[in-house]
Amino acid sequence: MTASKLTVEGFADLLATHMPQVGKAGIRVAAMGEGTCTMRVEPSGDMIRAGGTLSGPSMFALADLALYGAVLSRIGAVPLAVTSQMSINFLRKPPVKPMVAEARLLRLGKRSAYGEILIFSEGEADPVAHATGSYAIPAQG
């Protein structure tokens, strides 16, 4: 097994440069591995929806960023890799507490990647959402 091609710090720097809204939303890179990425968010008031739960769009963004990190962990810092498809299933109502998304790459080709993401309320064993998605990888060179 090889090491990740992008460190936690490298991915955080890439996000700060190319997607500064991520930092403003409080989303942080927690861990990077070969084909894996864990993202964490401390919910802010604008992430909470009626019923005292975290909004679906907040969880979707967290899942998308975690998969982006997992892809970049294998291909390196390629800012123009983009989401081509993503789907999410909400499994149960999450409490208003930090959320953690754990992504893993299932397939990596020359021009596309596919993976899955589990989202948890921090400290809880059962996931609150499951997502799958594909990334388009731009031609290199």
N, C-alpha and C positions, 0 to 999 in steps of 0.2 A: 504494500500500500504506500502511496506517495503522500507527501504533505500537501496541504491546501496551497493553491497558487496565490491566495490573497489572505492576509492576516486580518484580524479584527480591526486593527488600526488602519490598515490599507482600505478596507471596505468602508469604514467610518469616514475616512478622508474623501473617498470617491463620492459617497452620498452627500457630504458637506459641499463639495464642489459642484456636482451635477444635479443634486436634488435637495437643496437646502430646506425645503418644506418638511423633510423627514425629521430633521433635528428640531425644528420648531414645533412639531407634533409630539416631541418627547420620545420618539422611537429610537432605540439604541441597539447596537450590535452586541450580543452577549457572548457568542462563540462562533468560531469558524472551524470546519474540518474539511477533509477531502470529500466533496459532494454533500456537505451539510452546512447549515447555518441556523443559528438560533437568534431570534430578535425578541426584544422586550419593550413593553410600553407601560408607563405609569399613566393611567387614564386622567385626562383633564376634563373639565366641565363640558367642553363641546363634543366629547366622545360619548356622553351619557344620553340615553334616549328615554322617552316616556316609559314608565314601569320600573325605573331604577336599574337599568342594565346597560351594557355597552352596546353601541350601535353596530349594525352589520357592516357598514362601510369602514368603520375603524378596524374591525377584525379582518376584513378583506384586504385592506392596505397592509396590515401586518403580515398576512399570509403572502401577499405578492412580494413584499420586500425580502422576506425570508427565502423564498424560492430564488429570487434574483441573486441573493448572496450565495446560495448553494450552487447556482450555475457559475458564478464568477469564481468560486472556490476551485473550480476545475479548469476554467479557460483563462483566468487572470482578469485584470482590470480592463474590461471591455464595456465602456459606458453605453454603447449603442445596442447592446443586447436588450431586446424588448419583449414584453409579454405578448404572446400571440393568442393565448386562450387560457382562461381560468374559470374554475367552478368551485363553489363552496357549499357545504352542507352544514347548517347550524344544528347542533345536536342537543343542546340544552341551554337554558338561560344562564349567561355568566353573571356573577356578582360584580359589583364595581370594585375591582381590585386589579393589580397589575396582571397583564396578559403576556404569555410567552408563546411564540410560534417556533416550532421545530420543523425545519424543512430538510428533505433528503432528495437527492437526485436519483431517479430510477433509470433514466436513459440519457445518454449524451451522444449526439451525432455531430457531424461537421457543421450543420446549419440549424439544428434545433435541439432542444433539451426538454425533458419531461420529468416532473417530480410531484411529490405530495407533501402536504403540510398538516401538522396537527397543532391546534391552538388550545392552550390550557389556561385556566385561571391559576396564577402563581401559587404553588404549594398544594395543588389538587391533582390527583392522579387521573381522573377521567377527563377526556378532552371535551371542550365546548363546541368545537368546529373541526371539520376535516375539509381540506381543499386539495385540488389537483390542478396542475397547470403546465403550460408549454411556453418556452421562450424561443424566439427567433434569434439566431446568432449571425451577425453580419460576416460577410466574407473577409478573411484576413489576408493582408498582403497585397 
